[in-house]
Amino acid sequence: MFASDFDGTLAPVTDHPGEATMPPEKRGVLIELAEFEHVSIAIPSGRSVRDLKARVNLNAILVGDHGLEVEFADPSLFQAIHNFRRRRGY
């Protein structure tokens, strides 16, 4: 799992949040990481998942509104996490 915040990490902080964009170089690194079989990309943010999805446009786990929203790019990953937690008694 590779996780990185959007604003200030994947995208530079801007005076106007609506103008934040991820530089192509960082997008390229995330795409390369996602090609590894056992690597998932997660992007947590204070932004909404809808906003993140439009800005990121990658096969990633998007965690929006400081954890209130979660969208899994691959539903089987959600099921795997759910099964793991159930086996652990969470």
C-alpha positions as CSV (number, residue, x, y, z in Angstrom):
1,M,0.0,0.0,0.0
2,F,1.3,3.4,-0.9
3,A,-0.7,6.3,0.5
4,S,-0.2,10.0,-0.1
5,D,-2.3,13.1,0.6
6,F,-3.3,15.1,-2.4
7,D,-3.0,18.8,-1.4
8,G,0.5,19.8,-0.6
9,T,2.0,16.4,-1.4
10,L,0.8,15.1,-4.8
11,A,-0.3,18.5,-5.9
12,P,1.2,21.8,-4.8
13,V,-0.8,24.0,-2.4
14,T,-2.5,26.8,-4.3
15,D,-4.3,30.0,-3.2
16,H,-7.4,28.7,-4.8
17,P,-8.1,24.9,-4.1
18,G,-10.0,24.6,-7.3
19,E,-6.8,25.2,-9.2
20,A,-4.8,22.4,-7.6
21,T,-3.5,19.8,-10.1
22,M,-1.1,16.9,-9.9
23,P,2.1,17.3,-12.0
24,P,2.5,14.7,-14.8
25,E,5.7,13.5,-13.1
26,K,3.9,12.5,-9.9
27,R,1.1,10.9,-11.9
28,G,3.7,8.9,-13.8
29,V,5.2,7.6,-10.6
30,L,1.8,6.5,-9.2
31,I,1.0,4.8,-12.5
32,E,4.3,2.9,-12.3
33,L,3.7,1.9,-8.7
34,A,0.2,0.7,-9.5
35,E,1.7,-1.7,-12.0
36,F,3.2,-3.8,-9.3
37,E,1.0,-6.8,-8.5
38,H,0.7,-6.3,-4.8
39,V,0.7,-2.5,-4.6
40,S,-2.4,-0.5,-4.0
41,I,-2.5,3.3,-4.2
42,A,-4.5,5.3,-1.7
43,I,-5.1,9.0,-1.7
44,P,-6.6,10.4,1.5
45,S,-7.8,14.0,1.5
46,G,-10.0,16.6,3.0
47,R,-11.6,17.0,-0.4
48,S,-14.7,15.0,-1.4
49,V,-14.2,11.7,-3.3
50,R,-16.0,13.3,-6.2
51,D,-13.5,16.1,-6.3
52,L,-10.5,13.8,-5.9
53,K,-11.7,11.5,-8.6
54,A,-11.8,14.3,-11.1
55,R,-8.3,15.5,-10.1
56,V,-6.6,12.2,-9.7
57,N,-8.1,10.1,-12.5
58,L,-6.1,7.0,-11.4
59,N,-7.0,3.4,-10.3
60,A,-6.7,4.3,-6.6
61,I,-8.5,4.0,-3.3
62,L,-9.9,7.5,-2.7
63,V,-10.5,8.6,0.9
64,G,-12.4,11.9,1.0
65,D,-13.7,14.2,3.6
66,H,-11.0,13.2,6.1
67,G,-12.1,9.5,6.0
68,L,-15.9,10.0,5.9
69,E,-16.0,8.8,2.2
70,V,-14.1,5.9,0.7
71,E,-14.2,4.6,-2.8
72,F,-12.3,1.5,-3.9
73,A,-11.2,1.4,-7.5
74,D,-11.2,-2.4,-7.2
75,P,-14.2,-3.8,-5.2
76,S,-12.3,-7.0,-4.5
77,L,-9.9,-5.0,-2.4
78,F,-12.8,-3.8,-0.2
79,Q,-13.9,-7.4,0.2
80,A,-10.4,-8.5,1.1
81,I,-10.1,-5.8,3.8
82,H,-13.5,-6.7,5.1
83,N,-12.6,-10.4,5.4
84,F,-9.3,-9.6,7.1
85,R,-11.0,-7.4,9.7
86,R,-13.7,-10.0,10.3
87,R,-11.1,-12.7,10.9
88,R,-9.3,-10.4,13.3
89,G,-12.6,-9.6,15.2
90,Y,-12.8,-6.0,14.2
